[in-house]
Amino acid sequence: MTTQAGKWGDLGPRVLSGGFAAVFGLWIMWLGGIPFHALVAVVTGIMVWEVARMVGAGSKAVPYGLLAGAGHIVLTSFPIAYTLPLVFLPGLLGVAQLDRRKTTYALFCTSILLGGLGLVILRDNFGFLWVAWLALVVMASDILGYFAGKIIGGPKFWPKVSPKKTWSGTIAGWIGAAMVAVVYIQMGYATAELIGISISIAIAGQLGDVAESALKRRVGVKDSSAIFPGHGGMFDRFDAMLGAALFLLLIIQIVSFPPVPV
């Protein structure tokens, strides 16, 4: 039987690491420009390095991460129409050089670079208000999902892939996303359409989390790396944000975004 202390044993580390990351990340988002581009490049490069390590790239992992980070800088510093092929370069290099799990590496690597591009486009084109909205939706979904899963429990969401996630936590995450949307609506920043968009973003973030869990289970590791001692790796911290950014990059092509009042 799980003790009360054991049940909440990870709460302190989550609050400390998550709180620091949230404050620092929101500050850089507010600054925008070169600082934000540089932060996304660093996060992108580290995440690609972590994926490369997990799939068995060995000594190639560091060059792959550096190439991804540098590629992101070039991709977002020049007209995208010319630099867009760089999204695929680190993944294609892995396909050419890796001995195994080529497809897994290429898909995750390309997704990471596209997610980073999506974040930069959101900040550069729509401003701090909307990149903060994305971050708040992901954080609210994660926080409410965590507490609902711990307190309510119940049926597991996908036990073979992520045994700790429950349907109660998943649905609570959607409610958290809707609450963020309601705040934006009440402040006059958006129409009611933002509720559906926010819930969809939360679902995409949860699927990003599940995708990373599936990768870690497949390769037999607990954390993507130990870059945050005791708290896992960069991919462990930003898997949901990656899924959310990827989905947003898609939906801004098919819905009116942001759904601001006329």
Residue frames as qw, qx, qy, qz and C-alpha x, y, z in Angstrom:
[[0.000, 0.887, 0.461, 0.000, 0.00, 0.00, 0.00],
 [0.411, 0.496, -0.024, 0.764, 1.35, 3.43, -0.94],
 [0.351, -0.524, -0.455, 0.629, 1.99, 5.70, 2.05],
 [0.128, 0.945, 0.278, -0.112, 0.82, 9.30, 2.06],
 [0.264, -0.769, 0.357, 0.459, 4.45, 10.50, 1.99],
 [0.459, -0.080, 0.742, 0.482, 5.25, 8.19, -0.91],
 [0.373, 0.690, 0.614, 0.093, 2.17, 9.30, -2.80],
 [0.133, 0.987, 0.084, 0.019, 3.28, 12.92, -2.71],
 [0.725, -0.436, 0.200, 0.494, 7.02, 12.27, -2.60],
 [0.526, 0.230, 0.379, 0.726, 7.66, 13.86, -5.97],
 [0.035, 0.914, 0.396, 0.085, 5.65, 17.01, -5.26],
 [0.374, -0.818, 0.101, 0.426, 8.53, 19.02, -3.77],
 [0.462, -0.220, 0.546, 0.664, 10.98, 18.37, -6.61],
 [0.294, 0.576, 0.641, 0.414, 8.23, 19.04, -9.19],
 [0.088, -0.952, -0.277, 0.093, 7.36, 22.38, -7.58],
 [0.409, -0.699, 0.260, 0.526, 11.00, 23.49, -7.34],
 [0.414, -0.073, 0.641, 0.642, 12.08, 22.45, -10.83],
 [0.210, 0.632, 0.666, 0.335, 8.79, 23.36, -12.49],
 [0.134, -0.926, -0.262, 0.237, 8.52, 26.70, -10.71],
 [0.354, -0.596, 0.340, 0.635, 12.02, 27.79, -11.63],
 [0.351, 0.134, 0.711, 0.595, 11.61, 26.68, -15.24],
 [0.121, 0.776, 0.605, 0.128, 8.26, 28.49, -15.49],
 [0.176, -0.904, -0.078, 0.381, 9.56, 31.80, -14.12],
 [0.356, -0.451, 0.505, 0.644, 12.74, 31.74, -16.19],
 [0.335, 0.295, 0.763, 0.468, 10.91, 30.62, -19.33],
 [0.094, 0.862, 0.498, 0.000, 8.20, 33.29, -19.03],
 [0.240, -0.807, 0.119, 0.526, 10.87, 35.95, -18.52],
 [0.318, -0.225, 0.652, 0.651, 12.69, 34.92, -21.70],
 [0.243, 0.569, 0.738, 0.269, 9.36, 34.73, -23.53],
 [0.029, -0.920, -0.279, 0.274, 8.64, 38.30, -22.44],
 [0.271, -0.619, 0.382, 0.630, 12.05, 39.45, -23.73],
 [0.762, 0.588, 0.248, -0.112, 11.49, 37.70, -27.05],
 [0.355, 0.861, -0.354, -0.090, 13.86, 38.27, -29.98],
 [0.488, 0.523, -0.682, 0.151, 17.38, 36.88, -29.79],
 [0.261, -0.345, 0.767, -0.474, 17.15, 35.69, -26.14],
 [0.796, 0.109, 0.379, -0.460, 14.03, 33.64, -26.91],
 [0.783, 0.511, -0.322, -0.150, 15.47, 32.26, -30.16],
 [0.236, 0.547, -0.757, 0.267, 18.65, 31.30, -28.31],
 [0.502, -0.213, 0.677, -0.494, 16.75, 29.58, -25.48],
 [0.879, 0.271, 0.154, -0.361, 14.66, 27.54, -27.93],
 [0.623, 0.589, -0.515, 0.002, 17.85, 26.62, -29.84],
 [0.048, -0.458, 0.806, -0.371, 19.51, 25.38, -26.63],
 [0.675, -0.015, 0.556, -0.485, 16.44, 23.40, -25.56],
 [0.836, 0.452, -0.107, -0.293, 16.08, 21.97, -29.08],
 [0.444, 0.590, -0.666, 0.102, 19.72, 20.91, -29.25],
 [0.248, -0.334, 0.806, -0.422, 19.63, 19.25, -25.83],
 [0.785, 0.137, 0.379, -0.471, 16.43, 17.38, -26.63],
 [0.789, 0.507, -0.309, -0.157, 17.86, 16.04, -29.89],
 [0.180, 0.538, -0.779, 0.268, 21.02, 15.01, -28.01],
 [0.512, -0.174, 0.683, -0.490, 18.86, 13.16, -25.47],
 [0.870, 0.310, 0.118, -0.366, 16.87, 11.35, -28.17],
 [0.599, 0.594, -0.537, -0.004, 20.08, 10.41, -29.97],
 [0.092, -0.433, 0.818, -0.366, 21.51, 8.95, -26.74],
 [0.687, -0.003, 0.528, -0.500, 18.33, 6.99, -26.07],
 [0.877, 0.411, -0.003, -0.249, 18.32, 5.37, -29.51],
 [0.882, -0.207, 0.290, 0.309, 21.97, 4.35, -29.20],
 [0.502, 0.847, -0.071, 0.160, 23.79, 7.02, -31.21],
 [0.821, -0.229, -0.081, 0.517, 26.77, 6.89, -28.83],
 [0.420, -0.361, 0.077, 0.829, 29.47, 9.42, -29.67],
 [0.133, 0.371, 0.524, 0.755, 27.31, 10.83, -32.49],
 [0.200, -0.751, -0.622, 0.095, 24.75, 12.16, -30.01],
 [0.273, -0.656, -0.093, 0.697, 26.63, 15.37, -29.18],
 [0.138, -0.127, 0.487, 0.853, 27.25, 16.37, -32.83],
 [0.064, -0.513, -0.767, -0.381, 23.59, 15.67, -33.63],
 [0.246, -0.778, -0.480, 0.322, 22.48, 17.92, -30.78],
 [0.255, -0.513, 0.139, 0.808, 24.87, 20.69, -31.81],
 [0.098, 0.124, 0.664, 0.730, 23.71, 20.43, -35.41],
 [0.122, -0.669, -0.719, -0.143, 20.07, 20.67, -34.34],
 [0.263, -0.760, -0.279, 0.526, 20.71, 23.73, -32.17],
 [0.206, -0.362, 0.357, 0.836, 22.74, 25.46, -34.88],
 [0.067, 0.317, 0.772, 0.547, 20.15, 24.50, -37.48],
 [0.121, -0.771, -0.610, 0.134, 17.42, 26.10, -35.39],
 [0.223, -0.656, -0.006, 0.721, 19.39, 29.36, -35.19],
 [0.114, -0.129, 0.591, 0.788, 19.86, 29.46, -38.95],
 [0.003, 0.476, 0.840, 0.261, 16.26, 28.37, -39.55],
 [0.150, -0.833, -0.507, 0.163, 14.86, 31.26, -37.51],
 [0.296, -0.621, 0.091, 0.720, 17.40, 33.92, -38.53],
 [0.000, 0.206, -0.581, -0.787, 16.77, 33.87, -42.28],
 [0.637, 0.126, -0.146, -0.747, 13.66, 33.63, -44.48],
 [0.669, -0.121, 0.690, -0.247, 12.06, 30.28, -43.65],
 [0.822, 0.509, 0.046, -0.251, 11.30, 29.49, -47.28],
 [0.488, 0.680, -0.542, 0.074, 15.06, 29.16, -47.87],
 [0.032, -0.485, 0.793, -0.366, 16.07, 27.47, -44.64],
 [0.818, -0.152, 0.143, -0.537, 13.14, 25.05, -44.13],
 [0.851, 0.227, -0.474, -0.016, 15.10, 21.97, -45.34],
 [0.156, 0.465, -0.695, 0.526, 17.24, 22.32, -42.18],
 [0.720, -0.279, 0.267, -0.577, 14.28, 20.93, -40.22],
 [0.984, 0.091, -0.039, -0.148, 15.05, 17.53, -41.75],
 [0.449, 0.680, -0.554, 0.174, 18.87, 17.62, -41.82],
 [0.244, -0.479, 0.763, -0.360, 19.70, 16.15, -38.36],
 [0.818, 0.050, 0.443, -0.364, 17.08, 13.42, -38.82],
 [0.827, 0.532, -0.156, -0.092, 18.33, 12.48, -42.29],
 [0.200, 0.670, -0.680, 0.220, 21.89, 12.37, -40.98],
 [0.534, -0.283, 0.703, -0.375, 20.75, 9.86, -38.36],
 [0.893, 0.309, 0.181, -0.271, 19.03, 7.76, -41.02],
 [0.643, 0.655, -0.394, 0.054, 22.33, 7.63, -42.93],
 [0.201, 0.586, -0.688, 0.377, 24.58, 6.89, -39.94],
 [0.575, -0.340, 0.550, -0.502, 22.67, 5.08, -37.19],
 [0.120, 0.166, -0.970, -0.129, 22.69, 1.30, -37.01],
 [0.161, -0.435, -0.886, 0.018, 19.23, 0.95, -35.46],
 [0.049, -0.734, -0.546, 0.401, 16.07, 2.89, -34.58],
 [0.269, 0.059, 0.326, 0.904, 16.64, 5.19, -37.55],
 [0.160, -0.579, -0.565, -0.566, 12.94, 5.94, -38.07],
 [0.483, -0.721, -0.452, 0.206, 12.34, 6.61, -34.38],
 [0.446, -0.403, -0.010, 0.799, 15.23, 9.06, -34.22],
 [0.155, 0.199, 0.439, 0.862, 14.29, 10.82, -37.46],
 [0.252, -0.673, -0.591, -0.367, 10.65, 11.28, -36.43],
 [0.490, -0.734, -0.331, 0.334, 11.43, 12.61, -32.96],
 [0.453, -0.252, 0.131, 0.845, 14.29, 14.79, -34.18],
 [0.065, 0.352, 0.486, 0.798, 12.19, 16.39, -36.91],
 [0.354, -0.739, -0.549, -0.165, 9.28, 16.87, -34.51],
 [0.512, -0.588, -0.213, 0.589, 11.55, 18.64, -32.02],
 [0.295, -0.081, 0.264, 0.915, 12.85, 21.04, -34.66],
 [0.120, -0.510, -0.572, -0.631, 9.34, 21.73, -35.96],
 [0.447, -0.731, -0.500, 0.124, 8.09, 22.30, -32.41],
 [0.445, -0.440, -0.053, 0.779, 10.89, 24.78, -31.78],
 [0.126, 0.179, 0.438, 0.872, 10.04, 26.55, -35.02],
 [0.265, -0.657, -0.630, -0.318, 6.40, 26.71, -33.95],
 [0.455, -0.681, -0.355, 0.451, 7.32, 28.41, -30.67],
 [0.324, -0.253, 0.166, 0.897, 9.43, 31.02, -32.44],
 [0.028, -0.376, -0.581, -0.721, 6.70, 31.73, -35.00],
 [0.354, -0.723, -0.592, -0.024, 4.15, 32.09, -32.20],
 [0.426, -0.627, -0.187, 0.625, 6.33, 34.57, -30.27],
 [0.276, -0.150, 0.326, 0.892, 7.52, 36.55, -33.28],
 [0.075, -0.325, -0.622, -0.709, 4.18, 36.77, -35.08],
 [0.432, -0.643, -0.547, -0.317, 1.67, 36.93, -32.25],
 [0.099, -0.701, 0.297, -0.641, 3.63, 38.34, -29.31],
 [0.053, 0.252, -0.820, 0.512, 4.22, 37.50, -25.67],
 [0.611, -0.060, 0.294, -0.732, 0.52, 37.30, -24.81],
 [0.892, 0.177, -0.159, -0.384, 0.00, 34.23, -26.97],
 [0.593, 0.316, -0.708, 0.218, 3.21, 32.33, -26.33],
 [0.167, -0.242, 0.671, -0.681, 2.43, 32.85, -22.62],
 [0.780, 0.018, 0.081, -0.621, -1.07, 31.46, -23.27],
 [0.811, 0.250, -0.520, -0.096, 0.46, 28.31, -24.78],
 [0.313, 0.298, -0.752, 0.497, 2.80, 27.87, -21.80],
 [0.394, -0.166, 0.484, -0.764, -0.02, 28.48, -19.31],
 [0.854, 0.071, -0.169, -0.487, -2.28, 25.95, -21.02],
 [0.719, 0.239, -0.638, 0.136, 0.44, 23.30, -20.84],
 [0.115, 0.261, -0.690, 0.665, 1.26, 24.14, -17.21],
 [0.582, -0.121, 0.275, -0.756, -2.39, 24.23, -16.10],
 [0.874, 0.114, -0.351, -0.318, -3.03, 20.90, -17.80],
 [0.579, 0.253, -0.700, 0.334, 0.00, 19.36, -16.13],
 [0.078, -0.247, 0.597, -0.759, -0.76, 20.76, -12.65],
 [0.698, -0.062, 0.179, -0.690, -4.46, 19.89, -12.54],
 [0.842, 0.188, -0.467, -0.191, -3.76, 16.53, -14.15],
 [0.370, 0.298, -0.756, 0.451, -1.15, 15.74, -11.50],
 [0.268, -0.151, 0.583, -0.752, -3.38, 16.56, -8.53],
 [0.792, 0.057, -0.024, -0.608, -6.50, 14.91, -9.97],
 [0.746, 0.247, -0.617, -0.040, -4.52, 11.78, -10.76],
 [0.230, 0.229, -0.764, 0.558, -3.15, 11.64, -7.22],
 [0.350, -0.040, 0.493, -0.796, -6.41, 12.49, -5.42],
 [0.776, 0.191, 0.042, -0.599, -9.07, 10.87, -7.61],
 [0.334, -0.271, 0.888, 0.159, -7.06, 8.13, -9.31],
 [0.752, 0.401, 0.273, -0.447, -9.20, 5.64, -11.17],
 [0.886, 0.334, 0.286, 0.147, -8.74, 3.91, -14.54],
 [0.465, -0.437, 0.381, 0.669, -5.38, 4.31, -16.24],
 [0.415, 0.723, -0.110, -0.541, -5.15, 6.33, -19.44],
 [0.768, 0.505, -0.386, -0.074, -2.63, 4.10, -21.24],
 [0.748, -0.596, 0.288, -0.049, -1.11, 1.69, -18.69],
 [0.919, 0.118, 0.166, 0.337, 1.28, -0.09, -21.05],
 [0.493, 0.606, -0.006, 0.625, 2.96, 3.17, -22.00],
 [0.015, 0.468, -0.331, 0.820, 2.46, 5.51, -19.05],
 [0.473, -0.335, -0.811, 0.081, 1.27, 3.55, -16.00],
 [0.187, -0.298, -0.498, 0.793, 0.92, 6.60, -13.73],
 [0.213, 0.018, -0.188, -0.959, -1.46, 8.57, -15.94],
 [0.208, 0.386, 0.854, -0.280, -5.19, 8.27, -15.23],
 [0.087, 0.586, 0.607, 0.530, -8.32, 9.31, -17.06],
 [0.284, -0.863, -0.373, 0.185, -9.21, 11.57, -14.14],
 [0.415, -0.563, 0.172, 0.694, -5.90, 13.40, -14.49],
 [0.314, 0.174, 0.601, 0.714, -6.26, 13.58, -18.26],
 [0.041, -0.748, -0.579, -0.323, -9.74, 15.12, -18.11],
 [0.375, -0.817, -0.197, 0.392, -8.67, 17.48, -15.30],
 [0.434, -0.243, 0.336, 0.800, -5.92, 18.68, -17.64],
 [0.132, 0.491, 0.597, 0.620, -8.54, 19.61, -20.21],
 [0.270, -0.860, -0.433, 0.016, -10.45, 21.54, -17.55],
 [0.483, -0.592, 0.040, 0.644, -7.25, 23.38, -16.59],
 [0.325, 0.084, 0.485, 0.808, -6.71, 24.38, -20.22],
 [0.057, -0.700, -0.589, -0.400, -10.30, 25.62, -20.47],
 [0.397, -0.803, -0.291, 0.336, -9.80, 27.70, -17.30],
 [0.406, -0.321, 0.239, 0.821, -6.84, 29.48, -18.90],
 [0.129, 0.374, 0.602, 0.693, -8.99, 30.21, -21.96],
 [0.230, -0.804, -0.544, -0.067, -11.79, 31.59, -19.77],
 [0.416, -0.652, -0.083, 0.628, -9.34, 33.99, -18.11],
 [0.279, -0.073, 0.439, 0.851, -8.21, 35.28, -21.51],
 [0.036, -0.569, -0.668, -0.478, -11.84, 35.63, -22.62],
 [0.332, -0.808, -0.443, 0.201, -12.83, 37.50, -19.46],
 [0.382, -0.553, 0.091, 0.734, -9.89, 39.88, -19.94],
 [0.448, 0.795, 0.103, -0.396, -11.13, 40.65, -23.45],
 [0.158, -0.567, 0.675, 0.446, -8.23, 39.05, -25.30],
 [0.056, 0.066, -0.919, -0.385, -10.20, 36.34, -27.11],
 [0.678, -0.094, -0.199, -0.702, -13.59, 34.95, -28.07],
 [0.810, -0.232, 0.419, -0.339, -15.15, 31.74, -26.74],
 [0.863, 0.426, -0.268, -0.047, -13.48, 29.84, -29.59],
 [0.151, 0.658, -0.670, 0.308, -10.32, 29.87, -27.49],
 [0.703, -0.315, 0.514, -0.377, -11.84, 27.26, -25.15],
 [0.957, 0.248, 0.133, -0.078, -11.91, 24.57, -27.83],
 [0.562, 0.691, -0.382, 0.247, -8.47, 25.54, -29.08],
 [0.205, -0.653, 0.609, -0.401, -7.02, 25.43, -25.56],
 [0.848, -0.160, 0.436, -0.255, -8.49, 22.00, -24.79],
 [0.887, 0.455, -0.049, 0.058, -7.09, 20.71, -28.10],
 [0.276, 0.748, -0.505, 0.332, -3.68, 22.14, -27.23],
 [0.532, -0.495, 0.582, -0.364, -3.84, 20.37, -23.85],
 [0.954, 0.109, 0.251, -0.124, -4.64, 17.07, -25.55],
 [0.697, 0.638, -0.257, 0.201, -1.73, 17.54, -27.96],
 [0.056, -0.714, 0.582, -0.384, 0.55, 18.26, -25.00],
 [0.765, -0.283, 0.499, -0.293, -0.62, 15.12, -23.22],
 [0.935, 0.346, 0.072, 0.011, 0.04, 13.08, -26.36],
 [0.394, 0.751, -0.447, 0.285, 3.53, 14.59, -26.53],
 [0.424, -0.557, 0.612, -0.368, 4.08, 13.37, -22.97],
 [0.910, 0.016, 0.368, -0.188, 2.79, 9.91, -23.86],
 [0.773, 0.602, -0.186, 0.078, 4.97, 9.77, -26.98],
 [0.130, 0.707, -0.614, 0.325, 8.08, 10.45, -24.91],
 [0.659, -0.335, 0.575, -0.351, 6.99, 7.85, -22.36],
 [0.944, 0.282, 0.130, -0.114, 6.60, 5.33, -25.18],
 [0.555, 0.691, -0.412, 0.211, 10.11, 6.09, -26.43],
 [0.184, -0.614, 0.661, -0.389, 11.64, 5.71, -22.97],
 [0.827, -0.118, 0.463, -0.296, 9.79, 2.44, -22.38],
 [0.880, 0.468, -0.071, -0.039, 10.91, 1.13, -25.76],
 [0.508, 0.625, -0.482, 0.345, 14.58, 1.85, -25.10],
 [0.787, -0.340, -0.470, 0.209, 14.41, 0.91, -21.42],
 [0.325, 0.179, -0.334, 0.866, 15.32, 4.17, -19.67],
 [0.193, -0.650, -0.634, 0.370, 13.59, 6.04, -16.83],
 [0.010, 0.862, 0.081, -0.501, 14.63, 9.56, -17.80],
 [0.665, 0.737, 0.030, 0.115, 15.74, 11.13, -21.08],
 [0.546, 0.453, -0.407, 0.575, 18.97, 12.21, -19.34],
 [0.573, -0.566, -0.432, 0.405, 20.27, 13.39, -15.97],
 [0.308, 0.478, 0.033, 0.822, 20.79, 17.01, -16.99],
 [0.411, -0.601, 0.129, -0.673, 18.54, 18.03, -14.07],
 [0.243, 0.190, -0.896, 0.318, 19.90, 15.86, -11.22],
 [0.134, 0.207, 0.827, -0.506, 17.04, 13.92, -9.69],
 [0.444, 0.526, 0.308, -0.657, 14.47, 15.41, -12.07],
 [0.739, 0.425, 0.506, 0.130, 15.33, 13.86, -15.44],
 [0.462, -0.003, 0.400, 0.792, 16.21, 15.52, -18.71],
 [0.142, 0.252, -0.123, -0.949, 15.16, 18.38, -20.94],
 [0.356, -0.123, -0.731, -0.569, 12.79, 16.16, -22.94],
 [0.291, -0.407, -0.827, 0.256, 11.12, 15.09, -19.69],
 [0.059, -0.477, -0.342, 0.807, 10.39, 18.76, -18.94],
 [0.245, 0.444, -0.190, -0.840, 9.34, 19.90, -22.42],
 [0.149, 0.127, 0.931, 0.308, 7.64, 16.86, -24.00],
 [0.176, 0.690, 0.669, -0.212, 4.16, 18.35, -23.51],
 [0.071, 0.769, -0.067, -0.632, 5.25, 21.76, -24.78],
 [0.113, -0.265, 0.759, 0.583, 6.64, 20.05, -27.88],
 [0.160, 0.405, 0.888, 0.151, 3.33, 18.34, -28.62],
 [0.098, 0.800, 0.429, -0.408, 1.42, 21.57, -28.01],
 [0.018, -0.665, 0.309, 0.680, 3.71, 23.66, -30.24],
 [0.158, -0.040, 0.857, 0.489, 3.54, 21.11, -33.04],
 [0.148, 0.586, 0.796, 0.004, -0.24, 21.05, -32.97],
 [0.049, 0.818, 0.202, -0.536, -0.48, 24.84, -32.85],
 [0.118, -0.426, 0.559, 0.701, 1.81, 25.10, -35.88],
 [0.109, 0.254, 0.885, 0.374, -0.77, 23.00, -37.71],
 [0.046, 0.696, 0.704, -0.129, -3.99, 24.63, -36.53],
 [0.031, -0.674, -0.027, 0.738, -2.94, 28.23, -37.18],
 [0.023, -0.144, 0.682, 0.717, -3.14, 27.23, -40.83],
 [0.176, -0.339, -0.850, -0.363, -6.76, 26.06, -40.58],
 [0.244, -0.775, -0.570, 0.128, -8.45, 28.22, -37.92],
 [0.092, 0.843, -0.013, 0.530, -8.50, 31.95, -37.27],
 [0.743, -0.472, -0.258, 0.400, -5.79, 32.49, -34.68],
 [0.026, -0.157, -0.805, 0.572, -5.75, 34.18, -32.33],
 [0.103, -0.606, -0.722, -0.318, -9.56, 34.27, -32.04],
 [0.157, -0.159, -0.306, 0.926, -9.69, 37.91, -30.94],
 [0.214, 0.699, 0.585, -0.351, -12.91, 39.90, -30.52],
 [0.375, 0.503, 0.419, 0.656, -13.85, 42.00, -33.56]]
